[in-house]
Amino acid sequence: MPVRQAPSYIDQYVGRRLKLRRNMLSLSQQNLAEALGVTFRQVQKYENGRNRIGAGRLFELAGILDVEVAFFYEGLIRRPSKDSPDDATLRKLLETRDGVDIARAFLAIDSPAVRRQLIGLARALGQSAS
């Protein structure tokens, strides 16, 4: 009987991309699970990189989420390295539904001055919450 390998950093990256796309579409894990014919816990395991996503399943997910299979690999580098703090922060932001909403709203602001004011407000709110 073959020994199952633990998911690699690539599996974890693909899982994060899955979560990003699901959040971009405002789909719950339950909705995606139903469309895929699995439990929401299985979707959680895919997104957290605890379970590998097979080629056929990835193709099916791409269809459900209306992306090419390549979407799940965009930005992937061949060898893992330490994320810069900015990369880790951006990844955390985009892995949440609120983060995707904030990014969309921010990009809809045309004025650089208004964007800077919004950044200042967000910083001030972040400091007052600490």
C-alpha positions in Angstrom: 0.0 0.0 0.0 1.5 3.4 -1.0 2.3 5.9 1.7 0.5 9.2 1.3 2.7 12.2 1.1 2.0 15.2 3.2 0.7 18.2 1.2 3.5 20.4 -0.2 3.9 24.1 -0.2 2.4 23.9 -3.7 -0.7 22.2 -2.4 -1.0 24.9 0.2 -0.6 27.6 -2.4 -3.3 26.1 -4.6 -5.6 25.9 -1.5 -5.0 29.6 -0.8 -5.8 30.5 -4.4 -9.0 28.4 -4.1 -10.0 30.3 -1.0 -9.2 33.6 -2.7 -11.4 32.9 -5.7 -14.2 31.6 -3.6 -14.1 34.8 -1.6 -14.0 36.9 -4.8 -17.2 35.3 -5.8 -18.8 35.6 -2.3 -19.4 31.9 -2.2 -19.6 30.1 1.2 -17.6 26.9 1.7 -21.0 25.2 2.0 -22.1 26.5 -1.4 -18.9 25.4 -3.1 -19.1 22.0 -1.4 -22.6 21.5 -2.7 -21.5 22.4 -6.2 -18.6 20.1 -6.0 -20.4 17.2 -4.3 -18.3 17.1 -1.2 -18.7 18.3 2.4 -17.8 21.8 3.5 -15.1 20.2 5.7 -13.5 18.8 2.6 -13.4 22.3 1.1 -11.8 23.6 4.3 -9.1 20.9 4.0 -8.5 21.9 0.4 -8.3 25.6 1.3 -6.0 25.0 4.3 -3.7 22.7 2.2 -4.3 19.7 4.5 -5.7 17.7 1.6 -4.3 17.7 -1.9 -6.5 18.6 -4.8 -6.3 16.0 -7.6 -6.0 17.1 -11.3 -9.6 16.1 -12.1 -11.0 17.9 -9.0 -8.9 21.0 -9.8 -10.4 21.0 -13.3 -13.9 20.7 -11.8 -13.2 23.6 -9.4 -11.9 25.8 -12.2 -15.2 25.3 -14.0 -17.3 26.0 -10.9 -15.3 29.1 -10.1 -15.2 30.3 -13.7 -11.4 30.4 -14.0 -8.7 28.6 -16.0 -6.8 25.9 -14.1 -3.7 28.1 -14.4 -5.4 30.6 -12.0 -4.6 28.3 -9.1 -0.8 28.5 -9.9 -0.5 32.2 -10.8 2.3 33.8 -8.9 3.7 30.5 -7.7 7.5 30.3 -7.6 9.4 27.1 -8.1 11.2 27.1 -4.8 9.6 28.3 -1.6 11.3 31.3 0.1 10.4 33.4 3.1 7.6 35.8 2.3 8.3 39.4 2.7 6.1 40.9 5.4 4.2 42.8 2.7 3.5 39.5 0.7 2.3 37.8 3.9 0.1 40.8 4.8 -1.4 41.0 1.3 -2.1 37.2 1.2 -3.8 37.4 4.6 -6.0 40.4 3.4 -7.1 38.7 0.2 -7.9 35.4 2.0 -10.8 37.0 3.7 -14.1 38.1 2.2 -13.8 41.5 3.9 -10.3 41.9 2.5 -11.5 41.3 -1.0 -14.3 43.8 -0.5 -11.9 46.4 0.9 -9.5 45.9 -2.1 -12.4 46.3 -4.6 -13.7 49.4 -2.9 -10.2 50.9 -2.7 -9.5 50.2 -6.4 -12.7 52.0 -7.3 -11.4 55.2 -5.8 -9.9 57.2 -8.6 -8.4 60.1 -6.6 -4.9 59.5 -5.2 -5.6 62.0 -2.5 -8.7 60.2 -1.3 -6.8 56.9 -1.4 -4.1 58.4 0.9 -6.8 59.8 3.2 -8.4 56.3 3.4 -5.0 54.7 4.2 -4.5 57.3 7.0 -7.9 56.5 8.4 -7.3 52.8 8.3 -3.9 53.2 10.1 -5.5 55.5 12.7 -8.3 53.0 13.3 -5.8 50.1 13.5 -3.8 52.0 16.1 -6.8 52.9 18.2 -7.9 49.2 18.2 -4.6 48.1 19.7 
